[in-house]
Structure formats: structure tokens, C-alpha cells
Amino acid sequence: QKEVEQNSGPLSVPEGAIASLNCTYSDRGSQSFFWYRQYSGKSPELIMSIYSNGDKEDGRFTAQLNKASQYVSLLIRDSQPSDSATYLCAGSRAGAGSYQLTFGKGTKLSVIP
Amino acid sequence: NAGVTQTPKFQVLKTGQSMTLQCAQDMNHNSMYWYRQDPGMGLRLIYYSASEGTTDKGEVPNGYNVSRLNKREFSLRLESAAPSQTSVYFCASSEVRGTGGRETQYFGPGTRLLVL
């Protein structure tokens, strides 16, 4: 079974610190990876996508992908209380005419003011 | 541009009752998906539709049926609800471009279902 593993947390960081979220995956056929943010009682919202090995930066967010190690990470710099949410890692693989996402169970992040 | 909409937002059913969850998207996406989310289990794919007229099973299809009514609408039906189907249901859509699975899936607001 194809799996995406995340530490469920909670991960607590002080305001202004760097939050580091990690994810490993078992399916070497996974081609693209996504980080979704989900506030309590809300739907998932895409914050980062990464397709190639290396780093990808977008504002305070940096995604890192290492396909050889089957490892994906998300760094949040200058963490704010508004970043407190559950972060879902997902990998994409080809299905029947479409691409299916396999989600991890999520890491709950709390940013302490 | 409403994105992905779902109805109802909340529903209580008794065991054995049936219901249909509705989903519609106005982004002209080809692919649509139904997920369920349970505490400690993450998001799990129930069914998906790569394009109008096609549907395929996901990870947890048992107890559900789907209909891709047209390009915009994708419904999920519970024929005989069971307490194990108590969950939050999310519909999503995406536009498949090229290869590599780089398309973004956009999620609806969710339907909270309680089966007693």
C-alpha cells in the first residue's frame, strides 16, 4: 500500500521561529508533492507544490524534496499565530486517466505568541 | 466564481437511510474527487472521475456510489448509511495538464455527516 507518513505532532514553536514539518513516502512512482494547510473545521488549502529535487521558496514557505531519500519537508520562517493549523503532505501518482493524491495524516502546528 | 460547492453542509441520518451528497465546480475542471476525513486517518479517496462519463474507485469505495452528472457535477450516494460512514466528506476538482500530476486539487467546504 502506498503511504505518506507524517509526525502527527502537535508541533509547538514560538512566534517568529522556524517551523519544520517533515514527510516521507513509500511510493517511488509518486511524481509531484503538495503541502496543504487545513484550519480546524475548514477544507484543505494548497500552500506549496514541488516537483523536482531541491528547494522551492514562496514567501515565508520553503518546500524541500529529496526523491532518493523519499523525503519532503516544509519550512515556515517567521512563524505567526495565524500559521497554527494542520499541515497535510500529499504525493501524486497516475491513476486511470487522472492523478490521485495520497495524503499523510497531517501534522498539527501550534505557534505560541 | 464560487470554486467548488457542496450541499448539504451538515446532515444527520439514521442507520439504513440513504442520501446523496452534491458537489459542483465552476472552474471547468475535468477531474473530480470525493474524499472522507476521519480523526487520525487523514484524507482518504472514495471515488474519482477523470472526465465526464467516467468514474473509478479509490481507496475506500465500499458502501458508496457516485455519478458524474456532467462536467460540473459529481454526486456521492450512500444507499444504506452505517455509523462507520460518520465522517466529513470533501469534494475536490482539478484540471489535468500534461504528465507528472502537477495539477492542483481544489477542495469544497465539506459536508459533515453523522449516522446514528
Contacts between the chains, C-beta under 8 A, distances in Angstrom:
chain1	res1	chain2	res2	distance
A	8	B	40	7.7
A	31	B	100	4.9
A	31	B	101	5.0
A	31	B	102	8.0
A	32	B	100	5.8
A	32	B	101	4.6
A	32	B	102	5.1
A	34	B	104	7.5
A	34	B	105	7.9
A	42	B	109	7.5
A	42	B	110	7.9
A	43	B	90	5.9
A	43	B	107	4.1
A	43	B	108	6.3
A	43	B	109	5.4
A	43	B	110	5.3
A	44	B	43	7.1
A	44	B	90	7.4
A	44	B	107	5.1
A	45	B	107	7.4
A	46	B	104	5.2
A	46	B	105	7.5
A	46	B	106	7.7
A	49	B	102	7.0
A	49	B	104	6.8
A	51	B	100	6.3
A	51	B	102	5.8
A	88	B	42	7.0
A	88	B	43	6.8
A	90	B	43	8.0
A	92	B	100	8.0
A	92	B	101	3.4
A	92	B	102	7.6
A	93	B	101	6.6
A	94	B	99	8.0
A	94	B	101	6.5
A	95	B	48	6.9
A	95	B	50	7.4
A	95	B	56	6.6
A	96	B	50	6.2
A	96	B	54	7.6
A	96	B	56	4.7
A	97	B	50	3.3
A	97	B	51	6.4
A	97	B	54	6.4
A	97	B	56	7.9
A	97	B	96	7.9
A	98	B	30	7.9
A	98	B	31	4.5
A	98	B	48	6.1
A	98	B	49	7.9
A	98	B	50	3.7
A	98	B	51	7.9
A	98	B	56	7.9
A	98	B	94	7.8
A	98	B	96	5.8
A	99	B	31	7.8
A	99	B	94	7.6
A	99	B	96	6.5
A	99	B	101	3.5
A	99	B	103	6.7
A	100	B	45	6.1
A	100	B	48	6.7
A	100	B	58	6.9
A	101	B	33	8.0
A	101	B	43	7.9
A	101	B	45	7.3
A	101	B	105	6.1
A	102	B	45	8.0
A	103	B	42	4.8
A	103	B	43	4.2
A	103	B	44	7.6
A	104	B	42	6.0
A	105	B	40	6.5
A	105	B	41	6.6
A	105	B	42	3.9
A	106	B	42	6.0
